[in-house]
Amino acid sequence: MGLEVDIRKKVKGFTLDVNFKNEGLHLGIFGASGSGKSMTLKCIAGIIEPDEGRILLNDKVLFDSEMKINIKPQKRNIGYLFQNYALFPHLNVEENIEISLNRKKEDMKLKLDEIIELFKLEGLEKKYPRQLSGGQQQRVALARAIIKNPDILILDEPFSALDFHLKEKLEVELFELLKTYNKEVILVTHNREEVYKFCDYMTVIDEGKVVLEGNTKEVFNNPKYYNVSKLLGYDNISELQYLANDTIKAAKWGISAKMGAKLENEFSFIALKDNAMVINNSPLSNGDIVVEIIIADIIESINHFDLLVKNVSYSQGEVISLKVDKKSFEKINLKENLFLHIGNEALIYLK
Amino acid sequence: MEISPIFISLKTACVATIFTFIFGVFAAKLVMNIKSERIKAVLDTVFTIPLVLPPTVIGFLLLLIFGVRRPIGRFLLEFMGVRIVFSWQATVIAAFVIAFPLMYRTAIGAFEQIDENLIMAARTLGMPETKIFFKIILPLASPGILGGAILSFARALGEFGATAMIAGNIENKTRTLPLAIYSEVAAGNMKQAAYYVIVVLAISFVVILLMNYFGRKPIVKDK
């Protein structure tokens, strides 16, 4: 069951070679722009034909190069929300939504009314797309995609066309609306917050290849690879050295630590997770790694401080950046010696 | 003033424009849908070339096709009883061939301007290709296509060289306005010619007005 994709396609200077399977309800396809996310989507929707491979949706073959099957986009029954919403500019809201329905019968009218109510579009039926706000356009596009009851819904960067201040409100609205739709949804994005909030399963695409897939929380907690951790927004990543078979060293910051167990020499990088690090004035360790630091810079944001700190005993090293909320920041006495406590759960080993 | 050239011209231009419109739009759609770049380029050249050829060359080529000693011309005469050369229909054929590239070019331009995502969206919505063409592509391209039709009309109205060669200059039959002006000047009747010139100027003026109106008309009017 669910969506299974295993396709290859070559276009000038770029090779897409992706293979993944959705094991959740909401799948996030995550990657930087130009990584091949959109192309993957278009292959799934049938807008682009892959060179080879196969695409299955709920055990139905949508594409299979060996069996020479390539179902037309019209017959795939996929709901697709385009990045710029792709509303038909010459049709009003009502006409946009119902254009995919066949004849205007009584039950169609009923369905239309129901959808218009569900998507809070009452009063806008006769308006044209360019008379609508970004959020309204998004709801119309979604209503249009959902009215035919598609087997799967694809959202291509749904918030990238919106102003920043609208984004968060609309995220909540959209995710609420999607709760009424009980089928698979694919969200394509380069925004980690969106994936984390909305998707229970995710696949990370980089340079046309799937680098990691799994449950969203597991992927975020253990990104496994250097490039994935970069994409997921880890700021503090250092090369990792094995000094003895139980001691590691983060070369960038000059921090070394004796680990309890014997270590396999299998990782090349180490990342630090923000929320498992604390700065205070106590040198005492509770089993965590304690490093004396000096503050290189403080940047104040609306809700927190960004601290850039350096290891005192390794002044040529680079800074570690971490967020400290304003309450915790007040408790730190900046005039005394400062210590960074790195909990064990903050250490993420990467290949 | 003999007014038959005015009617012949308007009739010819109208009929030629109807054919140009239909064939131009569908030729544009045909070329757009062809996947092979090479075939596309060849067809595009064939459809566009009357635009750059001298009308007399077109007239010559049309004579090669429809002349009564030529296979097609002879076939039409012997089996259908239709003689194209020096008939009113010939004025329509000449005007059609000359005006066709204008319609075809503007239609292609209008189609290419449509956001590809809209057509893809229509496909994912399950709309059949013909429905997409008539409900999405054609309405969105309509300002450009209407402009092209008006331009074709104007060109058909002014057609001289090809018409003279295939349809001749027969009074009350194939003498269109441009031919009438030529004939009057040749006969030294400058005053007569001036009347026809004024008529042509008036029609052209209205046509350009119409074109500007349709070309700039937005698809959706705000309330």
Chai-1 contact restraints between the chains, C-beta under 6 A:
chainA,res_idxA,chainB,res_idxB,connection_type,confidence,min_distance_angstrom,max_distance_angstrom,comment,restraint_id
A,A45,B,T124,contact,1.0,0.0,6.0,A-B,restraint_1
A,I47,B,M120,contact,1.0,0.0,6.0,A-B,restraint_2
A,P73,B,R123,contact,1.0,0.0,6.0,A-B,restraint_3
A,P73,B,T124,contact,1.0,0.0,6.0,A-B,restraint_4
A,Q74,B,R123,contact,1.0,0.0,6.0,A-B,restraint_5
A,Q74,B,G126,contact,1.0,0.0,6.0,A-B,restraint_6
A,I78,B,T124,contact,1.0,0.0,6.0,A-B,restraint_7
A,Y80,B,T124,contact,1.0,0.0,6.0,A-B,restraint_8
A,F82,B,N117,contact,1.0,0.0,6.0,A-B,restraint_9
A,F82,B,A121,contact,1.0,0.0,6.0,A-B,restraint_10
A,A86,B,N117,contact,1.0,0.0,6.0,A-B,restraint_11
A,A86,B,L118,contact,1.0,0.0,6.0,A-B,restraint_12
A,A86,B,A121,contact,1.0,0.0,6.0,A-B,restraint_13
A,H90,B,P139,contact,1.0,0.0,6.0,A-B,restraint_14
A,H90,B,L140,contact,1.0,0.0,6.0,A-B,restraint_15
A,H90,B,I219,contact,1.0,0.0,6.0,A-B,restraint_16
A,S100,B,L125,contact,1.0,0.0,6.0,A-B,restraint_17
A,S100,B,G126,contact,1.0,0.0,6.0,A-B,restraint_18
A,Y128,B,V220,contact,1.0,0.0,6.0,A-B,restraint_19
